[in-house]
Amino acid sequence: MVYALKTKPTGASVSSYLAAIEDESRRKDCRTLASLMKRVTHCRPKMWGPSIVGFDRYHYAYQTGHQGEWCIVGFSSGKAHISVYLLSGFESPVMKALLAQLGKHKTGKACLYIRRLSDVQPSVLEKLVACSVAEIKSRHAKAER
């Protein structure tokens, strides 16, 4: 069964979304994060719904039959923090080690929350994004075999 996600790629402008971020520092951080994700994924950003800047996409299918598409990595600017969407879970030893070196952050199931980029180590953030992209592509490739 293909689940109809509410959050899908749209034709909305990423530039307009970023330009509309009121806080100048947050706007600059989000532009920097977009550049980092573009560099890692080699993909242009697309808006997913009204507030997620996503890069690349993959199709997932669970054993329950639930399927859908989602961006491989992305982010969204919220009032309190920037949500960085990575792979589901931070349990691997590599991800745990990187998170320990990252700096000030919080995590959710598949989100990394940061207040500002100056709170984290940029090179570690880039490694986290790269590891997440590689893991998702690996899982996706295995699923298609």
N, C-alpha and C positions, 0 to 999 in steps of 0.2 A: 504494500500500500504506500503510495506516495503522499506524504503529509504536505498540506498546503501551508508553507511558511508565510507568515505575515511580512517578514522582512526579506525582501527580494531586491536584486539589483534594479536600479532605476536609471532614468536618463538625466537625473538631476546633476548639476555641476558641482564637482568637488571643490573647485576654486571658490565658487559662491558660498558653499558651506563653510569653508575655512575663513573666508573674508568676513563672514557674519559673526564669528566668535568675538564677543565684545571685549574681553580682556586681552590686551595686546600681548602680554607675556604668554598666555595660554595659546593664543593664535600662532605665535612664533613657535612654541613647542609642538603644536599639531602639524605645522608645516615641516618642521624638522623630522618629526616622526613619519610623516608621509614620504619624505625623501628617503629615509632609512628603509622603510618597507618596500619602496619602489626599487631601491638598490638591491635588496636581498631577493625579492621575488622576480625581478626583471619584468614586472607587469605594471600597467598604468592603473591608478586607483579608480574605483567606481563607487558611487553611493549605493549603499544597501539600506533601503528604507530612507527615512528622513534624516538620520543622524549617524550612520556608521560608514566610515571610509574603509572599504574593503579592497583587498588585493588578491587576484586570481580567484579560483573557485574549485570546489571539488564536490563530487557526489558521494553521499554516505548512505549506507544501508545497514540497519540493525537486524539482529536475528528475529526480532519481533515483527519484522516486516516494515517498520517505519523507515522511510527514505526521504531524502531531501538534498538540497544544495546549500552550501555555505561558503563564505569567503575563507581562504586559507589563513590569512591574518588580516587584522583590521584594528580600528580604534574609533572611539567616540569621545567627544568632549562633553563632560557633564559639569554640573555646578561645582561639585567638590573635588573632582579628580578626572583624569583621563583614563578611560577603560581601554585596555589593550587586549584584544581578542586573540588568544593563542590556542594551542591544542587543548583538548579536554584532559586536564590533570597535570599536576606538576610532581608526580611521584618518582620519576626516573632519577637515578643518582646524578646524571648530568644536569638535569633541570634543577634539582635541589642544590647542587653545588653552585650553579650560576645565580640562583636566587639569593644564596647566602652572600654573594659578592656584589649584588646589584645595588644595594642602598635602600633608602626608605621606600617601602611599598607594602601593599596588601594583596592577597590573592583570593579569588573565588574559584569555582569549579574550572572554568576555562578563561578566566579574566585575571589580568594583572592590573592593579589600580595604582596609579602614581599621581601625586599632586602636581609636580612640575618636573621637567627633565633634569633640572639642576639637582634634584634629590637622588638621582641614580647615576651609575657609571654608564656612559653612552656605549662603550665597547661591549660591556656585559649585556646591555639591552639588545644590541645588535646580534650577539651570539644567541640569546634567548629566542629572538625572532627567527634566526636562521635554523636553530635546532627544531623549533616548532614546525617550520615549513618543511624541513627534511622529513620529520616524523610523519606528518600528515601525508606527504607525497608517498612515503614508503608504505603506509597503511593502505592508501588508495591503490597503489600499484599491486599490492598483494591481493586486494579484494577483486581486482579485475583478472587475475590469472586463472 
